[in-house]
């Protein structure tokens, strides 16, 4: 048995990728190709995740309640992220779906992964792994999970409860889950709630015209 040296950032990316894949059957080579890692790195990561209790004994199924608990309560302490200098890249945290579809934030406040593949100007956030941004561009579900994880890493309090709800829904761990229309976080009056838009542009190359974005307001209960 290999010595356990703690969870590494790429382990979280792998767990989120597995969660995004759902019930799809996969092999080590599939994860390696999707995430730009070697099969050896995948094997070592799965061993660490098994030891930490994030994956079952067969190293095939993510134990989602354990992963959710770590994302919500532990990630910001183990792999914290701070907003860095302005750069151009791919939106993350509150600036990427799903949160970007629900809240309106200042144009001066976007968070991005620095990358030549993106065109959004904002404060740079170091990704969990250097290959994560490109992997996210080919998998919208993974992008959403990574963005929610980054929100947790940054410790932003304003969107925290909403991000927790979205993580619960994405990982199917919420108890007595309400229908999607009822599960959305009630937001302050000055925030606009936007409906999901088809064809989300995850790289920031473009967005739907404002006329295509119906908005309504809700009061904070």
Buried (B, 14 or more C-beta within 10 A) or exposed (E): EEEEEEBBBBBBBBBBBBBBBEEEEEEBEBBBEBBBBEBEBBBBBBBBBBBBEBBEEEBEEBBBEBBBBBBBEEBBEEBEBEBEEEBBBBBBBBBBBBBBBBBBBEEEEBBBBBBEBBBBBBBBBBBBBEBBBBBBBEBBBBBBBBBBBBBBBBEBEBBBEBBBBBBBBBBEBBEEEEEEEEEBBEBEEEBBBBEEBEEBBBBBEEBEEEEEBEEEEBEEE
